[in-house]
Amino acid sequence: MRYFKNNLGNLFFSSAVIFFAAVIFLPAVYILTYFFKTEIFVTKEIVKSIILSFEIGLIVTFIDLIFGLPLAWSLVRSKSRFIKWLDSLIDLSLVMPTAALGFSVYLYWGSKFGLARLLGLEGGIFSKGPMLIILLHVVFTLPYMARSIAAAIAQINLTYEQAALTLGANPFTIFRTISLPLFKNGVITGSILSFTRSLSETGATMMVAGAFTTAPVLIIGLKEAGQIPQAAAVSVILILSAIIILFLAKLLLKEKTINLEKVYPVFEKSLLNLKAIKNIAVALFFVFVVFLPTIFIVFFNLTNFYFFLNSILFKSLIISFAIAFLVTLVNLFFSIPLAYLIARNRYRMGKLLDSLSEVVLLVPTSALGLSLVLFWRQFLNQEILILILTHLSFSFPLLVKPLAAAFKDIPLSLEEASYSLGTSGKEMFIKILLPLIKPAIIAGSIMAFMRSLSETGATLAVTGKIKTIPILIVEFVERGEFNQAAFACVVLFIIAFAFLIILKHNKFSKTS
């Protein structure tokens, strides 16, 4: 640890903490200062949109839990040859830019080009509104639920289940009374991520909402109309909701037990007969509700091929890629020392910084964008600089989380052993620690890059003239220029698919 005890080490950590506090956290929650201002007020429209957002978030979370739990169990415990395919495909909607995903889901469910064509309908199966919003949100939130639960299931010691089996307990009873309490933290984490992700989505929701307005979409509308106090009111409520949810989650995760002790042997044994039906239902749900809506944009583009690469699209691609690349590099530079500080709890700041990072991660992006633009416009007039600072803020936690987890997995004794062999602190960090966290660097960088490339809500909140590719897609759809929107979406889909392959290869290399 001596490298991190000298002046260079202190500078290393201090710069990361200052960057996080001044550039990431404080601007993200600056909007909370409006809570104390007299001009902020809540209208019936605001209350209605917030209630709708919470209702949709709860419904989506419930659906995710019903289907995400058996999916997660299959990912970890099933020996079927199809599981490898499922493991690869389930994350596709996670890396798919939400603007492209929203348009794809709309075409699949809400237009005459999707399932309606197979059923001989002249219009879409569902019109724009809450039902389409729910279907859309399920698509991009299900991976959060499934992956969180799967990670918790993978940590279960099989000895407990095997002991219960030898004592005559049936598999369902074992699952409910032994396994479920052991991975309940994964259920809580997945539920929180699904709910908050649904609560914050903006760009994709705009494509399927119609006359209905969720809270994040309302923030953008109010901001564009110049009604900043009202937009601030919605943002404050959403940010406070995120903080309260995080606080409650911390309390729930501290609970060590869950009361599921009662056993109903006859009834629970009869449920085993429904296993085949359950598997078929989950498979059909994943294929027709999650996977096909995600990739439908590709089929639409193939059947309605339209090559569209004019100066506007090309400029938007250049802007989006440049911002995403710059943001990822800057965040990577500062996230590595901050993640180390969190993992090793240096200066007893680890838990605090980890919680503050989670707050930024859970803040709805349109609310975060409004907070950032109100903060930075006090000091900056350049829209492009504010846009870059905004993308830095919401993508930074995506790098910190996997890096901190990777550092925690490295035994502290390894660092001390390197020092005892005469290795300098700088050499230890560069030649030992960095190679060990390389998979986390790759995974975090890709997630941060794709998050920046695909973000719509926060970008809409801070920019008026600059057109990133997700904003351009939203405008195409609003104008009814579906062919142009489809071509731009397929470009992003190809990029997302390529990054997904890299992520999977990185994961395989790490475990092999």
C-alpha positions in Angstrom: 0.0 0.0 0.0 3.0 2.3 0.2 2.4 3.7 -3.3 -1.0 5.0 -2.1 0.5 6.5 1.1 2.9 8.9 -0.6 2.2 12.2 -2.2 1.7 10.8 -5.6 -0.8 8.4 -4.3 -2.7 11.1 -2.4 -2.8 13.2 -5.6 -4.0 10.1 -7.5 -7.0 9.7 -5.2 -7.7 13.4 -4.5 -8.1 14.1 -8.2 -10.6 11.3 -8.6 -12.6 12.4 -5.6 -12.6 16.0 -6.7 -13.7 15.0 -10.2 -16.5 12.8 -8.9 -17.8 15.5 -6.5 -17.5 18.5 -8.8 -18.3 17.0 -12.2 -20.4 13.9 -11.5 -22.4 14.1 -8.2 -23.0 17.7 -7.3 -24.2 18.9 -10.7 -26.4 15.7 -10.9 -28.3 16.6 -7.7 -28.2 20.4 -8.1 -31.8 20.5 -9.1 -32.7 19.6 -5.5 -31.9 23.2 -4.5 -35.2 24.1 -6.3 -37.0 22.2 -3.6 -36.5 25.3 -1.4 -37.5 27.9 -4.0 -41.0 29.4 -3.8 -41.7 29.3 -7.5 -41.6 25.6 -7.7 -45.1 24.1 -7.8 -46.9 20.9 -8.7 -49.8 20.8 -11.2 -52.4 18.1 -11.9 -50.6 17.3 -15.1 -47.4 16.6 -13.1 -49.2 14.5 -10.5 -50.9 12.4 -13.3 -47.6 11.8 -15.1 -45.7 10.8 -12.0 -48.5 8.4 -10.9 -48.5 6.9 -14.4 -44.7 6.5 -14.3 -44.8 4.7 -10.9 -47.7 2.5 -12.0 -45.9 1.4 -15.2 -42.7 0.9 -13.2 -44.4 -1.4 -10.7 -46.2 -3.4 -13.4 -43.0 -3.8 -15.4 -41.1 -4.9 -12.3 -43.7 -7.5 -11.5 -43.6 -8.9 -15.0 -39.8 -8.9 -15.0 -39.9 -10.8 -11.7 -42.4 -13.4 -12.9 -40.4 -14.3 -16.0 -36.9 -13.1 -15.0 -36.6 -15.5 -12.0 -37.1 -18.7 -14.0 -34.9 -17.3 -16.8 -32.2 -16.6 -14.2 -32.5 -20.1 -12.7 -32.2 -21.6 -16.2 -29.1 -19.6 -17.0 -27.3 -20.9 -13.9 -28.7 -24.4 -13.3 -30.0 -25.7 -16.7 -27.7 -28.0 -18.7 -29.6 -27.6 -21.9 -27.6 -26.8 -25.0 -29.9 -23.9 -25.7 -28.8 -22.0 -22.5 -25.7 -20.8 -24.2 -27.8 -19.1 -26.9 -30.1 -17.7 -24.2 -27.1 -16.4 -22.3 -25.9 -14.6 -25.4 -29.3 -13.2 -26.5 -30.7 -12.0 -23.2 -28.3 -9.1 -23.1 -29.0 -7.8 -26.6 -31.7 -5.4 -25.5 -29.3 -4.2 -22.7 -26.7 -2.9 -25.2 -29.3 -1.9 -27.9 -29.6 1.9 -28.0 -33.0 2.8 -26.5 -34.0 5.0 -29.4 -33.5 2.1 -31.9 -35.2 -0.3 -29.4 -38.2 2.0 -29.0 -38.8 2.2 -32.7 -38.3 -1.5 -33.2 -40.8 -2.3 -30.5 -43.3 0.2 -31.9 -43.0 -1.4 -35.4 -43.4 -4.9 -33.9 -46.5 -4.2 -31.7 -48.0 -0.9 -32.9 -47.7 -0.8 -36.6 -49.1 -2.7 -39.6 -45.6 -3.9 -40.4 -45.2 -6.2 -37.4 -47.3 -8.9 -35.9 -50.4 -7.2 -37.3 -49.3 -8.2 -40.8 -49.2 -11.9 -39.8 -52.7 -11.6 -38.3 -54.1 -9.8 -41.2 -54.8 -6.6 -39.3 -54.8 -3.2 -41.0 -53.3 -1.4 -37.9 -51.1 -2.4 -35.0 -52.1 -4.8 -32.3 -51.7 -2.1 -29.7 -52.2 1.6 -30.1 -49.8 4.1 -28.5 -50.2 4.3 -24.8 -49.6 2.5 -21.5 -49.7 -1.0 -22.9 -47.0 -0.2 -25.5 -45.0 1.6 -22.9 -45.1 -1.5 -20.6 -44.2 -3.9 -23.4 -41.2 -1.6 -24.3 -40.0 -1.2 -20.8 -40.2 -5.0 -20.2 -37.8 -5.5 -23.1 -35.0 -3.4 -21.8 -35.5 -4.0 -18.1 -35.8 -7.8 -18.1 -32.0 -8.3 -18.5 -31.4 -6.3 -15.3 -33.7 -8.6 -13.3 -32.4 -11.8 -14.9 -28.7 -11.0 -14.5 -29.1 -9.7 -10.9 -30.9 -12.9 -9.8 -28.5 -15.2 -11.8 -25.5 -13.6 -10.2 -27.0 -14.3 -6.7 -28.0 -17.9 -7.6 -24.5 -18.6 -8.8 -23.2 -17.8 -5.3 -25.4 -20.4 -3.5 -23.7 -23.3 -1.8 -25.3 -26.4 -3.3 -24.7 -28.4 -0.1 -27.8 -27.0 1.5 -30.0 -28.0 -1.4 -28.4 -31.5 -1.6 -28.9 -32.0 2.2 -32.6 -31.1 1.9 -33.0 -33.5 -1.1 -31.6 -36.4 0.8 -34.1 -35.7 3.6 -37.0 -36.1 1.2 -37.9 -32.6 0.3 -39.3 -32.0 -3.2 -37.4 -29.6 -5.5 -40.1 -26.9 -5.4 -40.0 -26.9 -1.5 -36.2 -26.7 -1.6 -36.3 -23.8 -4.0 -38.9 -21.9 -2.0 -37.5 -22.5 1.5 -33.8 -22.8 1.0 -32.7 -21.4 -2.4 -35.0 -18.3 -2.6 -33.9 -16.9 0.8 -30.3 -17.3 -0.2 -30.6 -15.3 -3.4 -33.2 -12.8 -2.2 -30.6 -10.0 -2.4 -30.5 -10.6 -6.2 -34.3 -10.3 -6.4 -34.2 -7.0 -4.5 -31.4 -5.6 -6.6 -33.0 -6.7 -9.8 -36.3 -5.3 -8.8 -34.8 -1.9 -7.9 -32.8 -1.8 -11.2 -35.9 -2.7 -13.2 -38.1 -0.2 -11.5 -35.7 2.7 -11.6 -34.7 2.0 -15.2 -38.4 2.0 -16.2 -39.0 5.1 -14.2 -36.2 7.0 -16.0 -36.6 6.0 -19.7 -37.3 8.9 -22.0 -36.4 8.7 -25.6 -37.8 5.2 -26.4 -41.0 6.0 -24.4 -41.6 9.1 -26.5 -42.1 6.9 -29.5 -44.8 4.7 -28.0 -46.5 7.0 -25.5 -48.9 8.8 -27.8 -51.1 11.2 -25.8 -49.9 9.7 -22.5 -47.1 11.4 -20.8 -44.7 9.8 -18.3 -42.7 11.9 -15.9 -39.4 11.8 -17.8 -41.1 12.7 -21.0 -43.0 15.5 -19.3 -39.7 17.0 -18.1 -38.5 17.3 -21.7 -41.8 18.9 -22.8 -41.8 21.4 -19.9 -38.1 22.3 -20.5 -38.7 22.8 -24.2 -41.7 25.0 -23.4 -39.6 27.1 -21.0 -41.5 26.0 -18.0 -38.4 25.4 -15.9 -40.1 25.5 -12.4 -42.6 22.8 -13.4 -39.8 20.7 -15.0 -37.8 21.2 -11.8 -40.7 20.0 -9.7 -40.9 16.7 -11.6 -37.2 16.3 -11.5 -37.0 16.9 -7.7 -39.7 14.3 -7.1 -38.0 11.7 -9.3 -34.5 12.3 -7.8 -35.9 12.1 -4.2 -37.7 8.9 -5.2 -34.5 7.4 -6.5 -32.7 8.3 -3.2 -35.5 6.9 -1.1 -35.6 3.7 -3.2 -31.8 3.3 -2.7 -32.1 3.8 1.0 -34.9 1.3 1.4 -32.9 -1.2 -0.7 -29.9 -0.9 1.6 -32.2 -1.7 4.5 -33.7 -4.7 2.8 -30.3 -6.0 1.8 -29.2 -5.9 5.4 -32.0 -8.2 6.4 -30.5 -11.7 6.8 -33.6 -13.8 6.8 -36.8 -14.2 4.9 -39.7 -16.1 6.4 -40.7 -18.9 4.1 -40.6 -21.7 6.6 -44.1 -23.2 6.2 -44.2 -26.3 3.9 -47.1 -27.6 1.9 -45.8 -31.0 0.6 -48.8 -32.2 -1.3 -49.6 -28.9 -3.1 -45.9 -28.1 -3.8 -45.3 -31.6 -5.2 -48.2 -31.2 -7.5 -46.7 -28.0 -8.9 -43.8 -30.0 -10.3 -46.2 -31.4 -12.9 -46.4 -27.8 -14.3 -42.7 -27.5 -14.9 -42.9 -28.3 -18.6 -45.7 -25.7 -19.0 -43.7 -23.1 -17.1 -40.7 -23.7 -19.3 -42.7 -23.3 -22.5 -44.4 -20.2 -21.2 -41.1 -18.6 -20.3 -39.5 -19.5 -23.6 -42.5 -18.1 -25.6 -42.4 -14.9 -23.5 -38.7 -14.4 -24.2 -38.9 -15.1 -27.9 -42.1 -13.1 -28.7 -42.1 -10.4 -26.1 -38.4 -9.7 -25.7 -36.2 -11.1 -28.5 -38.2 -10.5 -31.6 -39.3 -7.0 -30.7 -35.6 -6.2 -30.1 -34.4 -7.3 -33.5 -37.5 -6.6 -35.6 -36.0 -3.4 -36.9 -33.5 -5.5 -38.8 -36.3 -7.4 -40.6 -38.2 -4.2 -41.3 -35.1 -2.7 -42.8 -34.5 -5.7 -45.0 -38.0 -5.8 -46.3 -38.1 -2.0 -46.8 -34.5 -1.4 -47.6 -33.6 2.2 -47.9 -29.9 3.4 -48.0 -29.8 6.7 -46.2 -26.4 8.3 -45.5 -26.7 12.0 -46.0 -24.7 14.8 -44.4 -27.2 15.0 -41.4 -26.9 11.4 -40.5 -23.2 11.3 -41.1 -22.7 14.4 -38.9 -24.8 12.9 -36.1 -22.8 9.7 -36.2 -19.6 11.6 -36.0 -20.8 13.7 -33.1 -22.2 10.7 -31.2 -19.1 8.6 -31.6 -16.7 11.5 -30.7 -18.6 12.3 -27.5 -18.9 8.6 -26.5 -15.2 8.0 -27.1 -14.0 11.1 -25.3 -16.4 10.5 -22.4 -15.3 6.9 -22.0 -11.6 7.9 -21.9 -12.0 10.6 -19.4 -14.3 8.5 -17.1 -11.8 5.6 -17.3 -9.0 7.8 -16.2 -10.8 8.9 -13.0 -12.9 5.8 -12.4 -10.0 3.5 -11.8 -8.6 5.3 -8.7 -12.1 6.0 -7.4 -13.0 2.3 -7.8 -9.9 1.3 -6.0 -10.7 3.7 -3.2 -14.2 2.2 -2.9 -13.0 -1.4 -3.0 -10.3 -0.9 -0.4 -12.4 1.6 1.6 -9.4 4.0 1.7 -9.7 6.9 4.1 -13.0 5.3 5.2 -14.7 6.9 2.2 -15.5 3.7 0.2 -19.0 3.1 1.4 -20.0 6.8 1.1 -18.6 7.2 -2.4 -20.2 3.9 -3.5 -23.6 5.1 -2.3 -23.3 8.5 -3.9 -22.3 6.8 -7.2 -25.4 4.6 -7.0 -27.6 7.7 -6.5 -26.3 9.1 -9.8 -26.8 5.7 -11.5 -30.5 5.6 -10.3 -31.4 9.3 -11.1 -33.8 9.4 -14.1 -31.7 10.7 -17.0 -34.1 13.5 -18.1 -34.1 14.8 -14.5 -30.4 14.5 -14.4 -30.0 16.3 -17.7 -32.1 19.2 -16.5 -30.1 19.4 -13.2 -26.9 19.4 -15.2 -27.9 22.1 -17.7 -29.2 24.4 -14.9 -25.9 23.9 -13.0 -23.4 24.2 -15.9 -25.1 27.2 -17.6 -24.0 29.3 -14.7 -20.4 28.8 -15.8 -20.5 27.7 -19.4 -22.2 29.0 -22.6 -21.0 26.2 -25.0 -23.7 23.7 -25.6 -21.2 21.0 -26.7 -19.3 21.3 -23.4 -22.4 20.9 -21.3 -23.5 17.9 -23.4 -20.1 16.3 -22.8 -20.3 17.0 -19.1 -23.8 15.5 -19.1 -22.6 12.3 -20.7 -19.7 12.1 -18.3 -22.1 12.2 -15.4 -24.6 9.4 -16.3 -21.9 7.1 -17.7 -19.3 7.4 -14.9 -21.1 4.9 -12.5 -21.2 2.3 -15.2 -17.4 2.2 -15.1 -17.0 2.5 -11.4 -19.3 -0.4 -10.5 -17.5 -3.2 -12.4 -14.0 -1.8 -11.6 -14.8 -1.7 -7.9 -16.1 -5.3 -8.0 -12.9 -6.4 -9.8 -10.6 -4.7 -7.2 -12.6 -6.4 -4.4 -11.9 -9.8 -6.0 -8.1 -9.2 -5.8 -6.7 -10.2 -2.4 -4.9 -7.4 -0.5 -2.2 -9.9 0.3 -1.2 -10.0 -3.4 -0.3 -6.3 -3.2 1.6 -6.7 0.1 3.5 -9.7 -1.4 4.6 -7.6 -4.4 5.9 -4.9 -2.1 7.8 -7.5 0.0 9.6 -8.6 -3.2 10.8 -5.1 -3.8 8.2 -4.0 -6.4 7.5 -0.3 -6.5 4.0 1.0 -6.1 3.8 2.2 -9.6 5.1 -1.1 -11.0 2.6 -3.0 -8.8 -0.3 -1.0 -10.0 0.6 -1.1 -13.7 2.0 -4.6 -14.0 -0.2 -6.5 -11.5 -3.5 -4.7 -10.7 -4.3 -3.3 -14.2 -3.9 -6.7 -16.0 -6.1 -8.4 -13.4 -8.9 -5.9 -13.8 -8.6 -5.8 -17.7 -11.9 -7.7 -18.2 -13.7 -5.2 -16.0 -12.1 -2.3 -17.9 -13.3 -3.7 -21.2 -16.8 -4.5 -19.9 -17.2 -1.1 -18.2 -15.8 0.8 -21.1 -18.2 -0.8 -23.5 -21.2 -0.2 -21.3 -20.2 3.5 -20.8 -19.5 3.9 -24.5 -22.9 2.4 -25.5 -24.7 4.3 -22.8 -23.3 7.6 -24.1 -24.0 6.6 -27.7 -27.6 5.7 -27.0 -28.7 8.2 -24.4 -31.7 10.3 -25.5 -33.4 11.8 -22.4 -30.5 13.6 -20.8 -29.3 14.8 -24.2 -32.7 16.3 -25.0 -32.7 18.0 -21.7 -29.4 19.9 -22.4 -29.2 20.5 -26.1 -31.3 22.2 -28.7 -29.1 22.4 -31.8 -26.8 19.5 -31.6 -28.2 16.3 -33.0 -26.8 13.0 -31.8 -27.9 9.9 -33.5 -30.6 8.9 -31.0 -32.2 12.3 -31.2 -32.2 12.2 -35.0 -34.0 8.8 -34.8 -36.7 10.3 -32.6 -37.1 13.2 -35.0 -37.4 10.8 -38.0 -40.1 8.8 -36.2 -42.0 11.9 -35.2 -42.0 13.1 -38.8 -43.1 9.6 -40.0 -39.8 9.0 -41.9 -39.7 5.4 -41.0 -37.2 4.3 -43.6 -34.6 6.8 -42.6 -35.2 6.0 -38.9 -34.9 2.3 -39.7 -31.6 2.7 -41.5 -30.1 4.7 -38.6 -31.4 2.1 -36.1 -29.8 -0.8 -38.0 -26.5 1.1 -38.0 -26.7 1.3 -34.2 -27.9 -2.3 -33.9 -24.8 -3.5 -35.8 -22.6 -1.6 -33.4 -24.5 -2.9 -30.4 -24.3 -6.5 -31.6 -20.5 -6.2 -32.3 -20.0 -4.9 -28.7 -22.1 -7.6 -27.3 -19.9 -10.2 -29.0 -16.8 -8.5 -27.5 -18.4 -8.5 -24.1 -19.3 -12.2 -24.3 -15.8 -13.1 -25.6 -14.3 -11.0 -22.7 -16.6 -12.9 -20.2 -15.5 -16.3 -21.7 -11.9 -15.4 -21.6 -12.2 -14.4 -18.0 -13.8 -17.6 -16.9 -11.7 -20.0 -19.0 
